[in-house]
Amino acid sequence: MTENQQLWLLFFAVGLGTFLIRLSFIQLHGSAEALIRRSKHILMLLPPAILAALCIPAIIFTRPLTDYHVDYSQLAAALVAILIARFSRSVFWPVAGGMLCLWMLHFIHN
């Protein structure tokens, strides 16, 4: 078996494994509707968690660890994104608003 075939077999096995893990949770709880109804509150917390996972590393880890520098335009853009996320039910608008704010601050500063 070639290396390319082994890689595709690995992708298939991992995909099948994750599918079976998800299917097992649905089967253990009886039906998908009951599982979604019970976890609706947790599912509502996903957009802020995704937004934080996308934005926080880009804000915190902009420089090497030896060169500590606070970029206030990034902090302001992050605050704008947080405010938009507070009133939006979408992940797109906070990211778009934060990036627009960042670009405008960089344009004004330069």
C-alpha positions in Angstrom: 0.0 0.0 0.0 1.4 3.4 -1.0 1.8 6.3 1.4 -1.0 8.2 -0.4 -3.4 5.3 0.0 -2.5 5.0 3.7 -3.3 8.7 4.1 -6.7 8.3 2.5 -7.4 5.3 4.6 -6.5 7.3 7.7 -8.8 10.1 6.7 -11.6 7.6 6.1 -11.1 5.9 9.4 -11.0 9.2 11.4 -14.2 10.4 9.6 -16.0 7.2 10.3 -14.9 7.2 13.9 -16.2 10.8 14.5 -19.4 9.9 12.8 -19.9 6.8 15.0 -19.2 8.8 18.1 -21.9 11.3 17.2 -24.3 8.6 16.3 -23.7 6.8 19.6 -24.8 9.9 21.5 -28.0 10.1 19.5 -28.7 6.4 19.9 -28.0 6.5 23.7 -30.6 9.3 24.2 -33.2 7.7 22.0 -33.8 10.4 19.3 -32.2 13.4 17.9 -35.1 15.7 18.8 -34.9 14.9 22.5 -31.2 15.4 22.5 -31.5 18.8 20.8 -34.3 19.9 23.1 -32.2 19.0 26.2 -29.1 20.7 24.9 -30.7 23.8 23.3 -29.3 26.0 26.0 -25.8 24.7 25.4 -26.2 25.1 21.7 -27.1 28.8 22.1 -23.6 29.3 23.7 -21.8 28.1 20.6 -21.6 31.4 18.6 -19.9 33.3 21.4 -17.5 30.4 22.0 -16.6 30.3 18.3 -16.1 34.0 18.2 -13.8 33.9 21.2 -11.9 31.0 19.7 -11.4 33.0 16.5 -10.5 36.4 18.0 -8.7 35.9 21.3 -5.6 34.2 19.9 -5.2 36.9 17.3 -5.4 39.6 19.9 -3.2 38.1 22.5 -0.4 36.4 20.4 0.4 39.2 18.0 4.1 39.5 19.0 6.8 37.1 20.2 6.6 36.4 23.9 9.8 38.4 24.6 8.4 41.6 23.0 5.4 42.7 25.0 3.5 45.3 23.2 -0.2 46.3 23.6 -1.9 47.2 20.4 -4.8 49.5 21.4 -6.4 49.3 17.9 -6.7 45.5 18.3 -8.2 45.9 21.8 -10.7 48.5 20.5 -11.7 46.3 17.6 -12.1 43.4 20.0 -14.4 45.5 22.2 -16.4 46.5 19.1 -16.7 42.8 18.1 -17.8 42.0 21.7 -20.5 44.7 21.6 -21.8 43.5 18.3 -21.8 39.9 19.4 -23.8 40.9 22.5 -26.7 42.0 20.3 -26.2 39.8 17.3 -27.2 36.1 16.9 -24.6 35.6 14.1 -20.9 34.9 14.2 -20.3 36.8 10.9 -21.4 40.3 12.1 -19.1 40.6 15.1 -16.1 39.4 13.1 -16.9 41.7 10.2 -17.5 44.7 12.5 -14.4 44.1 14.5 -12.3 43.8 11.3 -13.9 47.0 9.9 -13.1 48.8 13.1 -9.5 47.5 13.1 -9.0 48.6 9.5 -10.4 52.0 10.1 -8.2 52.5 13.1 -5.1 51.5 11.2 -6.1 53.8 8.3 -6.6 56.7 10.7 -3.4 56.0 12.6 -1.2 55.7 9.5 
